[in-house]
Amino acid sequence: MSVRVRGIYATALTRLLYDDTGVVQASEPIRERFDATFPVAPALATVATTDDRQGVGVSGEEPTVDAATDRLESVGVDTLAWNDPAPEGAVFDARVESTKRSGAVLDLGEDDKGGIEGWLHFSQVDDRIEAGDALRVQIREAVAPWSDDRPVCTTDLTVETELARLVRSDQSDATTGGVELASLLPTDPRDGWAVRWDERADDADLDALGATLDRLNERAAVLDALPNPASAGESGDEPGRLTDGLATTWCWFGRESRFALDDLRREVTPTMGGHHRAKAATNAASAAVDFAEAVCDDAGDGGEFPFAALTRQFGPREGDTLALGHGKPAGHLVVLGRGEVTDYDPVGKVTLEREMTPGGTYDALGVERRAGDVAVTKLQEGRWWYPTVYRGSDGERRGTYVNVCTPVELFPDVARYVDLHVDVVKHADGRVERVDDDELDEAVAVGEIPEPLAEKARAVASAVENALR
């Protein structure tokens, strides 16, 4: 097994995966830090940081993806992982659900968690398409479950690895690219396909190139065996997945896991306290960490996480707008609302005020939401819970809701955590009630929350419950 690692977690994850899984195609900084030679060989999986820096995607051959994911989940109690129902390279029979200005929303069928949607830009189709049309598409870009985006689809079916890809071709010359050794390979691209070599293949040996082309040909054969698709406008078969594509999991790192990754990185190179927590905040903060570790002799010696310095420079500060990024154990993200930071404490605390819209009731409190109600939420970096006090327009306390969650992280524009279902409420009359233990038990049963994390949630809920009585 072998993996390719990229992104802000690369050094720590290379250390994590180096012994058991094997790392290939390492970047120059990684080679220097490890003082080691990494082979330019085909990667059976790629581990890459997500665009929002909250975690990583792991994609490739299923056994290697499973092994790498198991290692990643061992990083910390608040590392959570989900399988992708629409991974890169998977082929679907799709139906146009609706059209927008620049593209179409596609119905890709369902999995055990519900419907799957995709996005197809109009540049990917030659003819006009309308709602109800049938299409055969491939996932070009998969997305993390906590993202608001839909996976990006294409109607051009290809097969790819990090060293080369196969594309449909009727040309006699089936090989392109600057790889001089390619002409010496014992195998050719499959009939009807042409190989496009990546520049990284220049550094690979014949065995690596041959193994890459063999894998591509195997996957191309799967596409060739598919039945002919329905044309746009035809009814076709029901939407659904036809091929597996690359096995893909998404791993979200909680705060405790980011600090555990700091420890792994520190085994290889000087690393400041909160290195990965700061890098996850913004691209600018990530660059600042690199600069500080490069020029300050003691910056990489561990120490305390510089929350005050980070937030003074990048936020959140008093007067800023902050969202509540309420992650769900199933993987998706719900924004509970945005409010104004009314108080900031450099030790790691902020107070958030939101004006509530009328209608419905407050969860578990059973109290009507009225015009003029205000929610005051107190958040503390690293704490496994946070309280929200609801008050009426007259200032009367209408109830308190304490959310139990993975450790809160206060990023510049969002407070991020994953909800752990069980919560504690205190009613206006003083009654204290613990709620949703059954939802936590169910999440454990279906594999959304590991039992050690569930035990932590129950212990936190018990401590909060006792404190409120």
Secondary structure, DSSP 4 states (H G I P E B T S, - for coil): --EEEESTTHHHHHHHHHTTT-B-S--HHHHHHHT--------SEEEEE-TTSSEEEEEESHHHHHHHHHHHHTS-TTEEEEE-SS-TT-EEEEEEEEE-SSEEEEEEEEETTEEEEEEEEGGG-SS---TT-EEEEEEEE---TTSSSPPEEESS--EE-SSEEEEE---S--EESS-GGGGG-S--PPTTEEEEE-GGGGG--HHHHHHHHHHHHHHHHHHHTSPPPPPTTS--SPSEE----SEEEEEEE-HHHHHHHHHHHHTTS-EETTHHHHHTT-HHHHHHHHHHHHH-TTTTEE----HHHHHHHH---TT-EEEEEEE-TTS-EEEEEEEEEEEEETTTEEEEEEEPPSSSB-TTT--B--TT-EEEEEEETT-SEEEEEEE-TT--EEEEEEEEESPPEE-SSEEEEEEEEEEEEEETTS-EEEE-HHHHHHHHHTTSS-HHHHHHHHHHHHHHHHHH-
